[in-house]
Amino acid sequence: MKIEFEEWCEKNEEELSIMFAETGMDRELDFNVENELERCYQKYLETNEDNLNKLPPEGGQGGHY
């Protein structure tokens, strides 16, 4: 299940701020936080979609090993 952009931003705000600071992205002259948030959200959507495609068929076993 995917979440909307605004909710995703709220849930990940602290982690993303830390990532931007640790990588130095937030100190670059051309850094645009809105663009980076959109890029990260798109990656989340792609990852989420990939994981949904890997779910076992209805009633199948899955997940825990």
Backbone as a chain_set.jsonl record, in Angstrom:
{"seq": "MKIEFEEWCEKNEEELSIMFAETGMDRELDFNVENELERCYQKYLETNEDNLNKLPPEGGQGGHY", "coords": {"N": [[0.832, -1.173, 0.0], [0.652, 2.135, -0.912], [1.566, 5.416, 0.274], [0.403, 8.806, 0.337], [2.117, 11.707, -1.006], [2.429, 13.953, 0.809], [1.979, 12.79, 3.355], [4.004, 10.883, 3.321], [6.248, 12.552, 3.261], [6.046, 13.773, 5.792], [6.409, 11.55, 7.479], [9.009, 10.833, 6.867], [10.624, 13.024, 7.14], [12.651, 13.75, 9.089], [14.602, 11.727, 8.739], [15.287, 12.146, 6.039], [16.291, 14.764, 6.125], [18.577, 14.347, 7.666], [19.968, 12.622, 5.933], [20.396, 14.359, 3.738], [22.079, 16.227, 4.95], [24.264, 14.634, 5.852], [25.325, 13.701, 3.461], [26.075, 16.016, 2.307], [24.535, 17.237, 0.471], [22.725, 19.279, 1.076], [24.278, 21.505, 1.227], [25.082, 22.208, -1.255], [25.145, 24.532, -3.941], [23.187, 24.386, -5.935], [21.211, 22.888, -4.767], [17.952, 21.725, -4.316], [15.437, 21.348, -2.229], [12.762, 20.582, -2.6], [12.783, 19.326, -5.109], [14.478, 17.162, -4.541], [12.972, 15.824, -2.595], [10.79, 15.017, -4.156], [12.135, 13.305, -5.933], [13.055, 11.306, -4.173], [10.601, 10.384, -3.24], [9.511, 9.333, -5.596], [11.28, 7.221, -5.952], [10.577, 5.725, -3.716], [7.939, 5.047, -4.477], [8.441, 3.44, -6.737], [9.917, 1.355, -5.572], [8.03, 0.407, -3.763], [6.066, -0.459, -5.548], [7.468, -2.494, -6.865], [7.792, -4.283, -4.715], [5.132, -4.951, -4.223], [4.574, -6.401, -6.496], [5.979, -8.677, -5.953], [4.662, -10.07, -4.026], [3.309, -13.043, -2.534], [0.972, -15.306, -4.14], [-2.573, -15.041, -3.507], [-3.412, -16.454, -0.43], [-1.068, -17.816, -0.327], [2.11, -18.836, 1.098], [4.423, -16.728, 2.731], [7.091, -14.355, 3.163], [8.332, -14.627, 6.048], [11.294, -16.128, 7.235]], "CA": [[0.0, 0.0, 0.0], [1.454, 3.351, -0.957], [1.018, 6.565, 0.973], [0.467, 10.047, -0.437], [3.36, 12.463, -0.889], [2.475, 14.77, 2.025], [2.134, 11.89, 4.493], [5.328, 10.297, 3.198], [7.21, 13.578, 3.672], [5.958, 13.925, 7.248], [6.968, 10.364, 8.13], [10.424, 10.67, 6.543], [11.279, 14.335, 7.161], [13.881, 13.749, 9.874], [15.575, 10.848, 8.087], [15.742, 12.79, 4.813], [17.13, 15.911, 6.512], [19.865, 13.78, 8.073], [20.637, 12.14, 4.724], [20.849, 15.518, 2.963], [23.202, 16.825, 5.673], [25.411, 13.721, 5.876], [25.906, 13.592, 2.122], [26.498, 17.344, 1.866], [23.639, 17.725, -0.581], [22.065, 20.511, 1.49], [25.224, 22.616, 1.137], [25.363, 22.499, -2.659], [24.471, 25.75, -4.402], [22.02, 24.078, -6.765], [20.344, 21.964, -4.05], [16.546, 22.114, -4.236], [14.849, 20.339, -1.345], [11.516, 20.079, -3.187], [13.139, 18.374, -6.169], [15.017, 15.958, -3.923], [11.862, 15.102, -1.971], [10.057, 14.376, -5.259], [12.96, 12.201, -6.435], [13.026, 10.244, -3.158], [9.244, 9.839, -3.214], [9.373, 8.496, -6.786], [12.02, 5.985, -5.676], [9.711, 4.978, -2.797], [6.83, 4.478, -5.25], [8.972, 2.357, -7.57], [10.267, 0.258, -4.674], [6.767, -0.107, -3.247], [5.42, -1.182, -6.65], [8.235, -3.723, -7.052], [7.487, -5.185, -3.614], [3.778, -5.453, -4.407], [4.625, -7.408, -7.555], [6.648, -9.867, -5.435], [3.836, -10.711, -3.005], [2.868, -14.38, -2.927], [-0.426, -15.362, -4.544], [-3.547, -15.063, -2.414], [-3.413, -17.708, 0.312], [0.262, -18.422, -0.341], [3.013, -18.589, 2.212], [5.425, -15.754, 2.331], [7.661, -13.406, 4.073], [9.248, -14.9, 7.165], [12.149, -17.309, 7.134]], "C": [[0.883, 1.244, 0.0], [0.763, 4.469, -0.186], [1.219, 7.805, 0.114], [1.733, 10.824, -0.088], [3.467, 13.219, 0.435], [2.7, 13.905, 3.27], [3.521, 11.264, 4.494], [6.392, 11.283, 3.662], [7.222, 13.738, 5.186], [6.638, 12.766, 7.96], [8.479, 10.265, 7.945], [11.236, 11.958, 6.653], [12.624, 14.308, 7.891], [14.97, 12.911, 9.202], [16.144, 11.496, 6.822], [16.637, 13.985, 5.114], [18.521, 15.442, 6.918], [20.648, 13.316, 6.856], [21.192, 13.303, 3.908], [22.07, 16.164, 3.621], [24.443, 15.94, 5.62], [26.091, 13.607, 4.522], [26.411, 14.93, 1.601], [25.596, 17.943, 0.803], [23.049, 19.088, -0.219], [22.984, 21.731, 1.444], [25.586, 22.976, -0.304], [24.543, 23.7, -3.107], [23.193, 25.458, -5.171], [21.047, 23.109, -6.085], [18.93, 22.534, -3.949], [15.825, 21.019, -3.457], [13.572, 19.762, -1.944], [11.794, 19.049, -4.277], [13.664, 17.061, -5.587], [13.929, 15.135, -3.246], [11.051, 14.364, -3.027], [10.816, 13.155, -5.779], [12.922, 11.022, -5.464], [11.65, 9.591, -3.095], [9.018, 8.932, -4.43], [10.104, 7.17, -6.592], [11.214, 5.1, -4.725], [8.575, 4.303, -3.565], [7.29, 3.299, -6.098], [9.301, 1.132, -6.715], [9.003, -0.401, -4.144], [6.057, -0.939, -4.309], [6.131, -2.502, -6.894], [7.903, -4.737, -5.966], [6.082, -5.755, -3.743], [3.745, -6.545, -5.466], [5.242, -8.714, -7.071], [5.83, -10.583, -4.358], [3.411, -12.1, -3.473], [1.407, -14.34, -3.352], [-1.336, -15.45, -3.334], [-3.548, -16.436, -1.756], [-2.06, -18.391, 0.363], [1.048, -18.101, 0.897], [4.007, -17.537, 1.787], [6.064, -15.061, 3.497], [8.707, -13.9, 5.047], [9.997, -16.203, 6.975], [12.792, -17.57, 8.462]], "O": [[1.771, 1.372, 0.843], [-0.457, 4.469, -0.015], [2.108, 7.842, -0.738], [2.336, 10.63, 0.968], [4.493, 13.134, 1.11], [3.512, 14.244, 4.131], [4.143, 11.129, 5.548], [7.326, 10.907, 4.37], [8.289, 13.828, 5.794], [7.363, 12.972, 8.933], [9.163, 9.674, 8.781], [12.413, 11.978, 6.296], [13.625, 14.793, 7.364], [16.12, 13.339, 9.108], [17.345, 11.406, 6.565], [17.637, 14.195, 4.429], [19.523, 16.061, 6.56], [21.846, 13.576, 6.747], [22.329, 13.244, 3.439], [22.991, 16.598, 2.929], [25.546, 16.428, 5.373], [27.308, 13.433, 4.451], [27.093, 14.984, 0.578], [25.864, 19.031, 0.294], [22.888, 19.95, -1.083], [22.524, 22.862, 1.603], [26.314, 23.94, -0.542], [23.392, 23.865, -2.703], [22.22, 26.205, -5.066], [20.159, 22.565, -6.74], [18.74, 23.682, -3.547], [15.626, 19.911, -3.955], [13.322, 18.564, -1.81], [11.119, 18.023, -4.356], [13.335, 15.981, -6.079], [13.945, 13.905, -3.305], [10.665, 13.214, -2.821], [10.223, 12.106, -6.034], [12.775, 9.874, -5.882], [11.545, 8.377, -2.917], [8.398, 7.876, -4.304], [9.617, 6.12, -7.011], [11.165, 3.881, -4.894], [8.279, 3.13, -3.337], [6.608, 2.276, -6.168], [8.995, 0.003, -7.098], [8.917, -1.627, -4.083], [5.51, -2.0, -4.009], [5.479, -3.525, -7.108], [7.748, -5.923, -6.255], [5.857, -6.918, -3.409], [2.981, -7.503, -5.352], [5.056, -9.754, -7.703], [6.271, -11.605, -3.833], [3.179, -12.316, -4.662], [0.677, -13.428, -2.963], [-0.915, -15.884, -2.262], [-3.668, -17.457, -2.433], [-1.906, -19.423, 1.016], [0.695, -17.2, 1.658], [4.389, -17.463, 0.619], [5.634, -15.169, 4.645], [9.888, -13.601, 4.869], [9.427, -17.231, 6.608], [13.557, -18.525, 8.601]]}, "num_chains": 1, "name": "protein.A"}
